[in-house]
Amino acid sequence: MTKQPEPAPPSELLAQAPVALTVLDTQGRLLYYNPYAPTILDRQPAYLGRDVRELHNAASNAKIDAILDAYASGERREFGWVLERGGKRFAVRVRPWIKDGQWAGVLHAVVLL
């Protein structure tokens, strides 16, 4: 009988997943990004703790503000769009991060298409 492999810890899977995950707090400050994120996005350790709007253009900042405002007012839907930048296409999904039943921030996932 073949022995089944032990399930991988979620942190190990997250570290290897081909999706860029970024976590923001309720004010838009960058709290976390997974190891894959810098391979397709501009993510650097120096950005941790900074407001992501300092790193984006006006159009992106308007979208960030609208999403943060929606979640702050109690909306819990997922937002998504496709983005082209530098000759590459990305699928972007954003949803609220809920911790202990309260809105704690934003989960931002990006996949290279």
N, C-alpha and C positions, 0 to 999 in steps of 0.2 A: 504494500500500500504506500502510495506517495504521500509524504508529509506536506501538509498545507503550509505555505509561508506565513509567518507572523504578520498581522496587519501593520502597515507602516504608520508611525505617529503622524497626526495631522500636520504638525510643524514641518516634518520631513517632506510630506507631499506638497505642501504650500511652497516650500523652498524650491521644488523642482518643477512645479506646474508651469506650462508655457503661457501664462497669463500674467500681466503686470497688475499687481494689486497695490493700491495706495490707500491709506487711511487718513482722513482729515478729522479734526475735532469740529465742534459746532461753530467755531469762529473761522474755520477754513485753514487752520494751521496744520502743516504736514506732520503727522505723528509716526507713520510707518510706511515703508514700501518693502515688498518682498525682493529676493535676490534677482528675479527675472526682470523686474521693472527697469533697471538701468540699461538693459540690452535693447529696449525699444523706446524708452522715454528718457527725458532729461531728469534723472534722479541722482542726487549726490548727498552724501552725509551732511554737508554744510546746509542743506535745505531743511533738515529736520527742525521742527519748531517754528519755521517761518510761515507766514501767510502765503498760500499758493498764488494769490493774486499778484504778488510781487514778481512772479515768474511767468505770468501769462499776459497776453495782449488784451485790449479793451473788450473785444467781442467775447473772448473766453471768460473774462471777468464778469461780464453781464450774465452769462450762463451760470457761472459759479454762484453769483449773488442770488439769482432766481431760484436755484436749487436749494441753497442754504435757507433762504426765506421760506420756501415751500415746506421744508422739513421742520423749521422752527415753528411754523404755524400749525403743525400737526399732520401734514400730508405724509404719506408713507409709500407712495408709489415709486416704481423704478423708472428712471429716465434712461434713454438710449439713443445713440446716433452713430453714424459712420463719418469718419473724418479722413481727409487726405492731406498729407503733409510730407514734404520732401520726397515725393514720388512713391510714397507708401500709403496704403489704406489701413485704417484701424477701426475696429468695432469698439465702442465705448459704452459701458453700462455703469450706472450710478444708482445706489440704493442707500437708504438710511442704515446706519449702524445702531442697533438697539442693544443696550446693555442694562440689565436689571430692570427691564420694562420701560426704560427711558431712552429718548434719542440722545446718543452720545457722539454722533458724528456721521461721516459719509464713507462708504466703501466705494471705491472707484476702480473698476476693472477694465483693462484694455487688452485686446487681442489683435495681433497683426494678421491682416487678411491676405 
